[in-house]
Amino acid sequence: MRRELITLVIASALPVGALDAQEVTFTRDVAPILYENCVECHRPGSFAPMSLLTYETARMYAPLMKIKVQTRQMPPWHVDQTVGIQAFDNEASLTDEEIETIVRWADGGALKGDDADMPPPPMLAEGGAWVLEETYGRPPDVVVSSAPYDVIANGQDQWWGPSEKFGGIDRDRWIKGYEFKPAYPNGLRVVHHGHASLRYADGSGFGGVGIAHYGVGKRYETFPEGVGMLVPAGEAEVSWNIHYFPVGEAVENDVVDVGLWFYPEGERPEIETRGEVLYRVDRMNGMPRGGDILIPPYGEQVLQGVHVLKSPTLISSFRPHMHMRGKEMSMEAIYPDGRREMLGKVSDYRHIWQISYQFEEDAKPLLPAGTMLLFTSVFDNSAENPLNPDPNQWVVFGRRGVDEMSHMWVGTTILEQEEYDTMLERRQERQEQLATQAGGG
């Protein structure tokens, strides 16, 4: 009786939830979350700073894991979850319940639990493998590689812009997916972002866009069935624009590969896409680029850019691009009838990640001609910005991470009016079917 009384007194003195927290274990509760969301990067030999595959390694980082998930820094997913479209194919954020589980585990002493509860080891692709090989069931149809580059251990940003011969193809082909693959693992640490474009004998660019775009967190792009990007027949060269950032360790002979997956030979998709297109937010209308970026010490700046869509347009993704003072960026649609809709907003932008937020199929904005896309960038040059290298400096436009840029890469498919009408009709039919099913009809 006395022992029971003592137990009750101790229990009543503990914080609310403390007893429950002791019930959370690694093997039963935490490992499944890590295996599903974290260990693709956090594994031995990878570019991530620690492995979370085993209890012995994960428990050492329990306090840090708690902070990272509570602040939603990890997994990296910086979309504002209170506004805009929230249906993404590549959603990477943890649920509130998963975050609570990790926090309770850390607060409860990071207990291991019963070995019998441990889930089977995850099936992880070999480091450096093509991600899209699993999607398409085969390696790329074409692989192009950059010339090697030596990245110094310490210093400012570096750029590498070689041109390599593209063997050419004897007939037009259509890309259904591409992947920009830095070398594993050290190339993934030093390649911040980059582009690859095709240029033909007359010096013209490939349709005004590149064949592959990359940013830390955005490695590939796939197009829906019936949508593709044209690669014309003929001899060409691949023009590279690779932005390297030293990370304290020299990386010698770094090579970037780009893989292209084509539709079957002779097959032409119904709709041609441009893939990611750059929409500027800084000074436009023929004025010098970035001429209006001027951020005072310990201050902020807001820039807006408007682009009018001359044709019906399907938006498949968006990827903000600013540098170290970047704080948030949004994309809003103003329809011809005056209606406004926030399509997406990144409210916790971090220059160390360049994530492409890819809308689910029926969530992709389908915009009529005459729609205005309004882009808004917010810069924070205060000491409150954790990535700010020096709040005492005036900041202007420039390529270096310590300078600033203001544009957004948007997955864009220009439609004919008939294509737009057909897409809209099919989408409405699917929505009606789902509504009927939900209503039990």
GUTIGU-384145 format. One record per residue (C-alpha): x negated, y negated, z negated; residue in three letters. Coordinates in steps of 0.05 Angstrom, whole numbers, plus 5000, padded with zeros to 4 digits. Layout:
N
x/y/z/residuo
X/Y/Z/ALA
...
REM end
This chain:
441
x/y/z/residuo
5000/5000/5000/MET
4943/4952/4982/ARG
4906/4969/5047/ARG
4969/4954/5088/GLU
4977/4887/5052/LEU
4905/4868/5066/ILE
4914/4886/5139/THR
4976/4842/5144/LEU
4940/4783/5111/VAL
4881/4789/5160/ILE
4928/4795/5219/ALA
4967/4733/5199/SER
4903/4693/5194/ALA
4881/4710/5265/LEU
4898/4662/5323/PRO
4960/4679/5362/VAL
4943/4730/5416/GLY
4877/4751/5384/ALA
4901/4821/5370/LEU
4928/4827/5441/ASP
4861/4802/5467/ALA
4826/4861/5433/GLN
4869/4908/5474/GLU
4841/4883/5541/VAL
4784/4927/5566/THR
4737/4926/5624/PHE
4752/4996/5649/THR
4827/4990/5649/ARG
4842/4916/5660/ASP
4783/4877/5686/VAL
4746/4923/5733/ALA
4806/4929/5781/PRO
4808/4853/5787/ILE
4733/4848/5800/LEU
4734/4905/5850/TYR
4791/4873/5889/GLU
4766/4801/5888/ASN
4693/4793/5869/CYS
4645/4849/5883/VAL
4643/4841/5958/GLU
4594/4785/5942/CYS
4575/4800/5870/HIS
4537/4866/5880/ARG
4464/4888/5878/PRO
4421/4858/5933/GLY
4473/4808/5955/SER
4466/4732/5960/PHE
4511/4721/5899/ALA
4473/4707/5835/PRO
4495/4768/5796/MET
4527/4837/5803/SER
4595/4851/5772/LEU
4601/4924/5793/LEU
4587/4954/5725/THR
4608/4940/5654/TYR
4535/4933/5631/GLU
4522/4875/5679/THR
4591/4843/5677/ALA
4594/4837/5601/ARG
4531/4793/5601/MET
4569/4742/5642/TYR
4636/4747/5606/ALA
4634/4675/5578/PRO
4613/4647/5646/LEU
4667/4687/5682/MET
4719/4659/5634/LYS
4699/4587/5651/ILE
4695/4600/5726/LYS
4764/4632/5731/VAL
4798/4583/5683/GLN
4774/4524/5725/THR
4789/4563/5789/ARG
4718/4554/5814/GLN
4717/4629/5826/MET
4738/4661/5871/PRO
4728/4598/5913/PRO
4797/4574/5936/TRP
4807/4499/5931/HIS
4876/4488/5961/VAL
4923/4447/5918/ASP
4976/4498/5898/GLN
5028/4445/5882/THR
5037/4416/5952/VAL
5037/4438/6024/GLY
5043/4507/6056/ILE
5022/4563/6008/GLN
5024/4624/6054/ALA
4953/4643/6076/PHE
4925/4706/6108/ASP
4859/4698/6071/ASN
4886/4678/6003/GLU
4829/4688/5954/ALA
4853/4657/5889/SER
4869/4698/5827/LEU
4939/4700/5799/THR
4954/4668/5732/ASP
4960/4737/5702/GLU
4892/4759/5729/GLU
4860/4696/5701/ILE
4893/4707/5634/GLU
4867/4779/5633/THR
4795/4759/5643/ILE
4800/4703/5592/VAL
4830/4750/5540/ARG
4776/4801/5554/TRP
4721/4750/5544/ALA
4754/4722/5481/ASP
4765/4792/5453/GLY
4691/4811/5454/GLY
4687/4838/5526/ALA
4704/4909/5505/LEU
4687/4967/5551/LYS
4746/5014/5540/GLY
4755/5087/5558/ASP
4710/5113/5615/ASP
4770/5153/5640/ALA
4805/5087/5656/ASP
4750/5064/5703/MET
4774/5057/5775/PRO
4735/5092/5831/PRO
4677/5051/5860/PRO
4701/5004/5915/PRO
4687/5021/5988/MET
4641/4964/6007/LEU
4614/4952/6077/ALA
4539/4955/6083/GLU
4507/4887/6072/GLY
4499/4852/6139/GLY
4554/4892/6174/ALA
4602/4858/6221/TRP
4665/4841/6182/VAL
4710/4844/6244/LEU
4685/4913/6263/GLU
4735/4943/6215/GLU
4790/4898/6243/THR
4778/4917/6316/TYR
4751/4987/6305/GLY
4688/4974/6345/ARG
4625/4931/6345/PRO
4625/4865/6384/PRO
4628/4868/6459/ASP
4574/4815/6464/VAL
4522/4793/6413/VAL
4480/4729/6421/VAL
4424/4711/6374/SER
4389/4646/6356/SER
4315/4637/6360/ALA
4282/4649/6292/PRO
4271/4592/6244/TYR
4228/4585/6181/ASP
4266/4553/6124/VAL
4222/4520/6072/ILE
4231/4534/5998/ALA
4246/4463/5976/ASN
4264/4399/6012/GLY
4319/4362/6048/GLN
4370/4389/6097/ASP
4342/4419/6161/GLN
4373/4429/6229/TRP
4357/4479/6283/TRP
4384/4470/6354/GLY
4354/4520/6402/PRO
4385/4541/6468/SER
4384/4614/6488/GLU
4403/4645/6555/LYS
4471/4677/6559/PHE
4469/4735/6608/GLY
4536/4716/6637/GLY
4593/4760/6658/ILE
4617/4777/6728/ASP
4690/4759/6714/ARG
4730/4716/6667/ASP
4739/4747/6598/ARG
4782/4726/6539/TRP
4758/4724/6467/ILE
4806/4754/6415/LYS
4758/4743/6357/GLY
4689/4719/6340/TYR
4641/4724/6281/GLU
4583/4679/6263/PHE
4536/4723/6222/LYS
4476/4694/6184/PRO
4423/4746/6166/ALA
4437/4786/6103/TYR
4423/4769/6048/PRO
4377/4708/6049/ASN
4405/4677/6112/GLY
4472/4673/6078/LEU
4440/4632/6023/ARG
4408/4580/6068/VAL
4455/4572/6127/VAL
4506/4520/6104/HIS
4545/4514/6169/HIS
4534/4519/6243/GLY
4563/4523/6313/HIS
4549/4560/6377/ALA
4572/4534/6445/SER
4567/4558/6517/LEU
4539/4510/6568/ARG
4539/4525/6642/TYR
4492/4507/6699/ALA
4523/4439/6711/ASP
4510/4420/6638/GLY
4583/4418/6619/SER
4606/4443/6552/GLY
4649/4505/6544/PHE
4719/4476/6549/GLY
4699/4420/6502/GLY
4694/4469/6443/VAL
4645/4520/6417/GLY
4653/4596/6418/ILE
4637/4603/6344/ALA
4640/4559/6282/HIS
4614/4576/6212/TYR
4615/4546/6143/GLY
4600/4577/6075/VAL
4665/4614/6063/GLY
4686/4615/6136/LYS
4652/4668/6178/ARG
4700/4689/6232/TYR
4763/4671/6270/GLU
4815/4718/6301/THR
4871/4700/6348/PHE
4941/4730/6347/PRO
4960/4782/6399/GLU
4974/4746/6464/GLY
4928/4687/6447/VAL
4855/4682/6470/GLY
4797/4637/6486/MET
4769/4637/6557/LEU
4697/4653/6574/VAL
4688/4638/6648/PRO
4645/4682/6692/ALA
4575/4659/6709/GLY
4507/4645/6681/GLU
4505/4601/6619/ALA
4465/4585/6557/GLU
4483/4586/6484/VAL
4471/4520/6449/SER
4461/4526/6374/TRP
4471/4475/6319/ASN
4451/4505/6252/ILE
4448/4467/6187/HIS
4400/4497/6137/TYR
4393/4478/6064/PHE
4332/4501/6023/PRO
4350/4539/5960/VAL
4282/4545/5925/GLY
4257/4606/5963/GLU
4226/4606/6032/ALA
4263/4646/6085/VAL
4220/4663/6145/GLU
4243/4681/6215/ASN
4316/4671/6200/ASP
4362/4691/6257/VAL
4436/4679/6265/VAL
4479/4727/6307/ASP
4546/4713/6339/VAL
4591/4770/6360/GLY
4648/4764/6410/LEU
4706/4812/6416/TRP
4743/4810/6483/PHE
4811/4830/6507/TYR
4806/4891/6554/PRO
4774/4875/6620/GLU
4824/4846/6669/GLY
4874/4830/6615/GLU
4895/4757/6608/ARG
4931/4735/6544/PRO
4995/4694/6551/GLU
4967/4633/6515/ILE
4898/4600/6517/GLU
4871/4572/6451/THR
4815/4524/6437/ARG
4800/4554/6368/GLY
4774/4505/6317/GLU
4778/4433/6339/VAL
4745/4373/6304/LEU
4793/4318/6282/TYR
4758/4256/6257/ARG
4780/4218/6196/VAL
4727/4163/6200/ASP
4726/4104/6248/ARG
4758/4122/6315/MET
4782/4087/6379/ASN
4712/4083/6409/GLY
4679/4052/6347/MET
4613/4081/6320/PRO
4624/4146/6284/ARG
4625/4139/6209/GLY
4620/4063/6213/GLY
4672/4055/6158/ASP
4640/4103/6108/ILE
4612/4058/6054/LEU
4619/4086/5983/ILE
4595/4040/5927/PRO
4556/4064/5867/PRO
4602/4094/5814/TYR
4661/4082/5862/GLY
4710/4118/5907/GLU
4733/4109/5978/GLN
4795/4132/6016/VAL
4794/4141/6092/LEU
4852/4160/6138/GLN
4853/4181/6210/GLY
4914/4191/6255/VAL
4917/4237/6316/HIS
4979/4239/6361/VAL
4994/4307/6392/LEU
5008/4297/6466/LYS
5032/4368/6474/SER
5067/4419/6430/PRO
5015/4450/6384/THR
5007/4511/6340/LEU
4962/4501/6279/ILE
4931/4565/6253/SER
4880/4540/6202/SER
4846/4479/6172/PHE
4776/4469/6144/ARG
4756/4403/6112/PRO
4685/4377/6122/HIS
4654/4325/6077/MET
4589/4325/6038/HIS
4570/4319/5964/MET
4615/4260/5948/ARG
4675/4293/5980/GLY
4732/4301/5930/LYS
4795/4318/5969/GLU
4823/4322/6040/MET
4893/4333/6066/SER
4930/4343/6132/MET
5000/4317/6139/GLU
5049/4320/6197/ALA
5093/4260/6214/ILE
5146/4286/6263/TYR
5176/4245/6320/PRO
5240/4236/6279/ASP
5200/4205/6222/GLY
5202/4266/6176/ARG
5137/4278/6139/ARG
5109/4344/6116/GLU
5045/4359/6078/MET
5014/4418/6114/LEU
4954/4429/6068/GLY
4912/4394/6016/LYS
4845/4412/5986/VAL
4845/4375/5920/SER
4780/4405/5892/ASP
4734/4400/5952/TYR
4664/4426/5941/ARG
4609/4416/5992/HIS
4577/4482/5974/ILE
4638/4517/6005/TRP
4666/4507/6075/GLN
4728/4550/6071/ILE
4777/4557/6129/SER
4848/4563/6102/TYR
4884/4609/6151/GLN
4960/4605/6152/PHE
5003/4668/6155/GLU
5035/4680/6222/GLU
5104/4651/6208/ASP
5075/4595/6165/ALA
5031/4566/6219/LYS
5056/4495/6233/PRO
5091/4494/6301/LEU
5092/4421/6320/LEU
5130/4386/6376/PRO
5096/4337/6423/ALA
5092/4268/6393/GLY
5077/4292/6323/THR
5024/4252/6287/MET
4971/4288/6245/LEU
4950/4244/6187/LEU
4884/4263/6154/PHE
4863/4233/6087/THR
4794/4238/6056/SER
4776/4217/5985/VAL
4704/4207/5963/PHE
4680/4206/5891/ASP
4611/4174/5878/ASN
4619/4173/5803/SER
4582/4212/5750/ALA
4645/4254/5740/GLU
4632/4288/5807/ASN
4592/4351/5788/PRO
4558/4355/5856/LEU
4538/4282/5860/ASN
4461/4278/5864/PRO
4458/4204/5846/ASP
4517/4159/5830/PRO
4472/4097/5832/ASN
4466/4100/5908/GLN
4508/4067/5962/TRP
4530/4124/6009/VAL
4538/4117/6084/VAL
4550/4164/6143/PHE
4496/4214/6159/GLY
4480/4287/6172/ARG
4445/4301/6106/ARG
4484/4329/6048/GLY
4468/4266/6008/VAL
4500/4224/6063/ASP
4573/4231/6082/GLU
4619/4255/6138/MET
4694/4257/6144/SER
4728/4305/6192/HIS
4769/4368/6192/MET
4763/4430/6235/TRP
4833/4453/6254/VAL
4852/4518/6289/GLY
4890/4489/6348/THR
4929/4521/6405/THR
4959/4472/6456/ILE
5025/4498/6483/LEU
5068/4486/6544/GLU
5138/4464/6527/GLN
5166/4532/6548/GLU
5116/4568/6504/GLU
5134/4523/6446/TYR
5209/4535/6456/ASP
5199/4611/6459/THR
5155/4611/6396/MET
5205/4569/6359/LEU
5264/4613/6379/GLU
5227/4677/6359/ARG
5208/4648/6292/ARG
5279/4626/6277/GLN
5304/4696/6295/GLU
5254/4728/6247/ARG
5274/4680/6192/GLN
5347/4695/6202/GLU
5333/4770/6199/GLN
5294/4762/6134/LEU
5349/4720/6104/ALA
5400/4773/6123/THR
5358/4828/6092/GLN
5348/4787/6028/ALA
5422/4777/6023/GLY
5436/4851/6030/GLY
5473/4841/6096/GLY
REM end
